[in-house]
């Protein structure tokens, strides 16, 4: 079903600025109540897990959701700060009805949001979100005292998730002898990620691991990797690992300070499996995945398919095809034989495992895979502009596509959040990409 008919849910749950609808305490109480009522249509006494990142608003939202669930007769387990993939794992491991994450991922601290995971630790369908929206539009049905839900804290969620992450790394390998800088963006993995790498043998330098409620993603983490690059150089580290606020995306840096994006890291994970003789029927990227990675995979006999932008769409495509590996350039990587959702820590371990197994650097492993330059131009339009019917755009796009041939591609798509059209041109030659992108953008202005 289309996002257009949904009032609250976007491409990744519900998100917005705290204090403004819908990120308010009263809405969160109603949301917990409505989700509880949806759960109770299929289960007499559901139990949900609530985890959160380190934003100060997490306390308010957690309490309101807890009250909403209890008022519908749903029991609640609280983990405190835990990465998004940790909530997915615990929901599955404890055979619970639902996992709830309070996080706005890589956004600044003034934002917050809610994501949901199914009993299997997977993101829920559009149809389920429509059910919740329908319940939100109905009057509340408060249960009586005898049927209220109960809440309790889980004290060992952090330790259990650390062990899960370690279990995805080969038992025959170790990180001994490696110095690794770990940057948790002052977010949910601050008390998890350093321990995972340390317990696998690495010497760990932790940065971005001192949350105060308002510093999440502020100058640290996957969306601000400059701090990681500087720390790797300053400490003479072999690698740097940067996560975002809820730890589901990854950026990785080598000893020289070179930054590797999600497209390159996905290729490395695939290449490691191919080197072990494992069959890889196909890989899913997105409309934005660099063409160089697609060509490199095809040369190795691996089919490559593009999904819409957003890790949920990558996941849907993987599940539909029965494949395991996919991801986005932003660092959301999926290895479905390791976890049901994107996990920054697990992704980092899969990449480091490649380097440990081969004894080669990431740069060496990526020889021959040089990313194509991409030019992205945002064109702001007046609301209601029917840009897709522009004949001059259609003509210009056909001409540019012919000019690029097999050396590049064009992607024109609307922004999901602003009145913008994003014009992206990718080509083996940077000047060609820039020139073609400007030409297409000009027809829209």
Secondary structure, 3 states (H helix, E strand, C coil): CCHHHCCCCECCEEEEECCCCCCCHHHHHHHHHHHHHHHCCCCCCCEEEEEECCCCHHHHHHHHHHHHHHHCCCEEEEEEECCHHHHHHHHHHCCCCEEEEECCCCCCCCEEEEEEECCCCCECCHHHHHHHHHHHCCCCCCCCHHHCCCEEECCCHHHHHHHHHHHCCCCCCCCCCCEEEEECCCCCCCCCHHHHHHHCCCEEEEECCCCCCCCCCCCCCCCCCHHHHHHHHHHCCCEEEEECCCCCCEEEEECCCCEECHHHHHHHHHHHHHHCCCCCCEEEEECCCCHHHHHHHHHCCCEEEEECCCHHHHHHHHHHHCCCEEECCCCCEEECCCCCCCCHHHHHHHHHHHHHHHCCCHHHHCCCCCCCEEEEEEEECCCCCCHHHCHHHHHHHHHHHHHHHHHEEEEEEECCCCCEEEEEEEECCHHHHHHHHHHHHHHHC
